[in-house]
Amino acid sequence: MNRKPILLAIVDDEAIYRKLLIRKLLQHGMMVMLEAEHGYDLLLQLYSGDILPHIIIMDIEMPVMDGYQTVNRLKAKWKGIKVIAHSSLTDDENIEKIINCGADSFVAKPDKTDKLLQAIMALTSK
């Protein structure tokens, strides 16, 4: 039986990190349908697109619109899109804050991709 591909979006202000992460995800059969350098960029792309991602991998610290603001706005409009917060802000306060904003899970950055893949699979099996 063929499974539909998992459609992902990556939101991170570091272009090199986005490209490396996309490459790793593609190697594992994931489909990255869009990338954005900050939250406002993501929201513009979502509003203008015809297809929505299943999961968004979201940095917290970004210019223009950070991960907290973005997740709040995203979940107000598209409750069904899952969000994995992916950040180097790993203290309990920031993790709790992003989860309270609506993120579905948190994976520390940088990562060897295994934990990120596990988080993606856990969210798609729900």
Backbone bond lengths (Angstrom), bond angles and torsions (degrees), N, CA, C in turn:
res aa  C-N    CA-C-N  psi(-1)  N-CA   C-N-CA  omega(-1)  CA-C   N-CA-C  phi
1 M - - - 1.437 - - 1.529 108.90 -
2 N 1.320 117.66 132.25 1.454 122.35 179.66 1.515 110.22 -84.19
3 R 1.330 116.18 128.12 1.458 121.05 174.14 1.511 108.45 -90.73
4 K 1.325 115.51 143.53 1.456 119.36 174.46 1.520 108.40 -68.05
5 P 1.320 116.74 143.92 1.467 118.33 179.19 1.530 110.93 -66.44
6 I 1.318 114.81 149.29 1.461 121.41 175.84 1.523 106.80 -82.24
7 L 1.324 116.62 119.89 1.461 121.39 -179.33 1.521 109.75 -90.48
8 L 1.329 115.54 124.03 1.459 121.58 -176.06 1.518 111.67 -117.25
9 A 1.330 115.17 155.32 1.462 122.95 169.06 1.524 106.60 -128.03
10 I 1.319 116.24 144.65 1.463 122.60 179.05 1.526 107.49 -118.52
11 V 1.332 116.50 127.61 1.462 121.23 178.04 1.522 107.54 -123.97
12 D 1.331 115.26 110.27 1.461 121.40 -178.56 1.521 107.94 -159.09
13 D 1.321 116.97 137.16 1.465 120.23 -178.01 1.525 113.20 -77.93
14 E 1.313 118.27 -9.28 1.462 121.13 178.43 1.531 109.10 -95.94
15 A 1.330 116.06 105.42 1.466 121.52 -175.21 1.528 112.24 -59.92
16 I 1.315 117.48 -40.75 1.467 120.47 -178.69 1.529 109.85 -64.84
17 Y 1.334 116.93 -42.64 1.454 119.79 178.63 1.532 110.45 -63.10
18 R 1.345 117.30 -41.85 1.471 120.35 177.41 1.521 110.52 -57.28
19 K 1.320 116.76 -47.24 1.474 120.94 -177.54 1.528 111.25 -63.34
20 L 1.330 117.02 -43.39 1.466 120.22 178.67 1.520 111.08 -63.30
21 L 1.320 116.34 -43.64 1.461 120.91 179.65 1.526 111.16 -64.49
22 I 1.308 116.68 -42.35 1.472 120.74 178.20 1.519 109.74 -60.87
23 R 1.321 117.36 -45.14 1.463 120.84 179.83 1.534 111.07 -58.84
24 K 1.338 116.09 -45.10 1.469 120.06 179.97 1.528 111.20 -63.72
25 L 1.311 116.93 -42.43 1.464 120.53 -179.47 1.526 111.52 -66.10
26 L 1.317 116.65 -40.36 1.472 120.69 177.39 1.520 111.05 -62.16
27 Q 1.331 117.07 -37.50 1.461 121.23 178.10 1.524 111.97 -63.06
28 H 1.323 116.27 -22.06 1.459 121.55 179.97 1.530 112.15 -103.13
29 G 1.333 116.28 18.47 1.454 121.06 174.12 1.515 115.96 80.01
30 M 1.320 117.22 11.57 1.464 120.47 178.18 1.525 109.27 -84.69
31 M 1.322 116.65 155.13 1.457 121.12 178.47 1.533 108.55 -114.79
32 V 1.328 116.47 113.12 1.465 121.47 178.00 1.519 107.27 -92.87
33 M 1.324 116.10 110.27 1.454 121.08 -173.72 1.525 113.69 -91.58
34 L 1.330 116.17 -21.56 1.457 117.96 175.77 1.505 110.48 -157.92
35 E 1.330 113.69 157.64 1.454 120.86 175.82 1.515 107.99 -136.98
36 A 1.314 115.48 148.30 1.458 121.19 -178.68 1.520 109.08 -141.38
37 E 1.346 115.26 150.70 1.456 119.07 -177.87 1.523 113.19 -93.14
38 H 1.331 117.39 -10.05 1.461 121.75 174.54 1.525 108.44 -163.10
39 G 1.317 116.01 173.13 1.453 120.42 -174.41 1.513 114.76 -62.62
40 Y 1.315 117.18 -39.92 1.467 119.92 -179.63 1.523 110.50 -63.36
41 D 1.317 116.68 -40.89 1.466 122.53 176.61 1.540 109.68 -59.15
42 L 1.324 116.74 -44.54 1.470 120.84 178.26 1.521 110.81 -59.89
43 L 1.331 117.12 -51.00 1.462 120.28 -176.89 1.519 111.68 -60.49
44 L 1.326 117.78 -40.36 1.467 120.59 176.36 1.527 110.89 -59.36
45 Q 1.321 116.53 -43.80 1.468 120.27 -179.92 1.530 111.48 -66.58
46 L 1.327 117.42 -38.54 1.463 120.25 179.52 1.528 111.12 -66.73
47 Y 1.327 116.79 -43.02 1.463 120.18 179.28 1.522 112.31 -64.52
48 S 1.329 117.20 -33.12 1.467 119.77 -176.37 1.528 113.22 -93.19
49 G 1.321 118.23 -5.93 1.461 121.05 -177.16 1.516 112.89 -91.96
50 D 1.312 114.89 161.27 1.461 121.31 177.90 1.519 112.12 -94.56
51 I 1.319 116.52 -26.69 1.466 121.90 -177.20 1.523 108.22 -119.46
52 L 1.320 115.91 136.29 1.464 121.13 179.10 1.524 110.39 -101.31
53 P 1.324 116.83 147.93 1.468 119.19 175.38 1.524 110.17 -71.16
54 H 1.319 115.54 156.92 1.460 120.55 174.00 1.526 110.20 -79.39
55 I 1.350 114.72 -38.63 1.469 121.25 -175.87 1.524 109.22 -136.61
56 I 1.330 115.26 138.97 1.466 121.46 174.78 1.522 108.27 -115.34
57 I 1.320 115.92 127.51 1.465 122.28 175.01 1.528 105.68 -95.25
58 M 1.334 115.99 114.09 1.460 122.30 -165.96 1.520 112.62 -119.75
59 D 1.327 115.58 122.58 1.460 120.40 170.64 1.532 107.78 -72.31
60 I 1.316 117.64 160.86 1.463 120.84 177.98 1.520 110.91 -97.97
61 E 1.334 116.30 -50.36 1.467 120.74 -176.90 1.520 110.26 -86.70
62 M 1.350 116.10 106.27 1.469 121.28 178.89 1.518 108.41 -145.76
63 P 1.328 117.04 153.03 1.465 119.63 175.08 1.531 109.86 -74.74
64 V 1.302 116.77 171.19 1.466 126.51 176.72 1.532 111.37 68.43
65 M 1.331 117.96 -66.18 1.459 121.78 176.37 1.523 108.22 -142.53
66 D 1.343 116.56 116.61 1.458 120.47 -176.50 1.527 111.53 -77.29
67 G 1.315 115.88 177.94 1.456 121.45 -177.41 1.511 113.69 -64.64
68 Y 1.333 117.55 -35.00 1.467 120.34 179.77 1.530 110.88 -62.56
69 Q 1.338 115.81 -52.08 1.467 120.85 179.62 1.530 111.04 -61.35
70 T 1.323 115.18 -42.04 1.457 119.98 -177.10 1.522 111.75 -64.23
71 V 1.328 116.74 -46.46 1.464 120.11 -179.16 1.531 109.87 -63.30
72 N 1.327 117.80 -41.93 1.472 120.69 176.97 1.525 111.23 -56.15
73 R 1.314 117.31 -49.90 1.469 121.45 -178.32 1.522 111.98 -69.05
74 L 1.313 115.64 -39.93 1.458 121.39 179.81 1.531 110.98 -60.82
75 K 1.317 116.18 -49.22 1.470 120.27 -177.09 1.532 111.91 -70.41
76 A 1.331 117.94 -24.92 1.466 120.60 176.47 1.530 110.60 -68.62
77 K 1.318 117.16 -32.84 1.472 121.74 -177.14 1.529 112.86 -97.76
78 W 1.344 117.27 -43.10 1.460 122.40 -174.61 1.528 110.04 -126.24
79 K 1.309 117.23 78.99 1.470 121.97 -176.54 1.528 113.33 -61.88
80 G 1.334 116.83 -27.69 1.456 120.82 -175.52 1.516 115.35 -78.67
81 I 1.320 117.39 -14.79 1.466 119.86 178.26 1.526 108.51 -77.45
82 K 1.314 116.18 127.45 1.463 121.70 178.86 1.524 109.52 -84.71
83 V 1.320 116.39 147.46 1.466 121.74 -179.49 1.524 109.41 -127.43
84 I 1.331 114.04 127.37 1.461 120.89 170.75 1.523 106.42 -107.24
85 A 1.326 116.64 112.53 1.459 120.10 174.26 1.520 107.23 -72.63
86 H 1.332 116.18 131.80 1.466 121.67 -175.13 1.521 107.02 -134.24
87 S 1.329 116.26 101.11 1.456 119.18 -169.66 1.519 112.26 -148.37
88 S 1.328 114.84 161.11 1.461 120.70 173.06 1.530 110.44 -88.12
89 L 1.327 117.53 -4.05 1.468 121.83 173.30 1.526 107.42 -81.29
90 T 1.326 116.34 92.85 1.462 120.54 -170.69 1.529 114.08 -108.14
91 D 1.337 117.22 9.47 1.465 118.19 178.18 1.533 109.29 -75.58
92 D 1.314 115.50 155.96 1.467 121.33 -175.83 1.524 112.87 -56.91
93 E 1.330 116.97 -37.97 1.466 120.79 -177.47 1.535 111.77 -61.77
94 N 1.334 116.74 -46.70 1.468 120.04 -179.90 1.524 112.17 -70.08
95 I 1.324 116.95 -37.80 1.464 119.90 178.19 1.526 109.83 -64.04
96 E 1.332 116.73 -45.47 1.461 120.50 178.74 1.530 110.87 -62.84
97 K 1.321 116.67 -40.68 1.472 120.54 -178.73 1.526 111.37 -62.83
98 I 1.339 118.15 -45.23 1.469 120.12 -178.31 1.531 110.86 -70.32
99 I 1.316 117.71 -34.82 1.470 120.60 176.08 1.529 109.51 -66.02
100 N 1.332 116.94 -41.35 1.467 120.59 177.79 1.531 112.20 -65.68
101 C 1.318 117.08 -26.19 1.472 120.63 176.10 1.531 111.29 -73.99
102 G 1.337 116.76 -17.93 1.455 119.61 177.55 1.511 115.80 127.35
103 A 1.334 118.02 -0.91 1.466 119.32 177.07 1.525 109.24 -63.15
104 D 1.326 116.10 142.39 1.462 121.38 -176.97 1.518 112.84 -85.40
105 S 1.325 117.05 -25.26 1.459 120.98 176.81 1.519 109.68 -160.30
106 F 1.321 115.70 173.46 1.463 122.28 -179.16 1.518 109.06 -135.74
107 V 1.336 115.71 134.70 1.467 121.98 174.61 1.530 106.96 -131.29
108 A 1.329 115.72 126.70 1.462 120.84 -179.11 1.522 111.08 -66.53
109 K 1.305 115.32 152.13 1.450 123.65 179.85 1.521 108.10 -117.45
110 P 1.276 123.65 145.73 1.470 126.02 -9.26 1.522 110.25 -73.09
111 D 1.287 114.58 161.45 1.460 120.16 -174.32 1.520 108.71 -136.49
112 K 1.315 115.59 156.75 1.463 120.05 178.31 1.526 110.95 -87.27
113 T 1.320 116.71 14.46 1.461 125.41 178.02 1.523 113.26 80.58
114 D 1.329 118.77 -27.76 1.466 120.40 -178.34 1.524 112.17 -57.76
115 K 1.337 117.43 -48.11 1.461 120.38 -178.56 1.520 111.05 -66.96
116 L 1.315 116.40 -35.75 1.460 120.22 177.86 1.531 110.61 -66.42
117 L 1.325 116.99 -43.19 1.463 120.91 177.17 1.521 111.01 -63.49
118 Q 1.332 117.40 -39.46 1.464 121.12 177.65 1.520 110.44 -63.09
119 A 1.338 117.10 -41.03 1.463 121.03 179.26 1.526 111.04 -65.85
120 I 1.327 116.88 -40.36 1.462 121.02 177.38 1.520 110.43 -62.27
121 M 1.319 117.03 -47.22 1.454 120.98 -179.06 1.529 111.37 -64.79
122 A 1.321 116.73 -38.32 1.473 120.13 178.95 1.530 110.55 -63.41
123 L 1.331 117.21 -40.24 1.461 120.18 -179.68 1.518 112.94 -72.55
124 T 1.325 117.48 -30.54 1.466 119.37 -179.16 1.515 111.84 -81.20
125 S 1.325 117.58 -15.94 1.457 119.84 179.66 1.524 112.21 -89.37
126 K 1.331 116.86 -5.52 1.475 121.03 179.98 1.510 110.75 -81.66
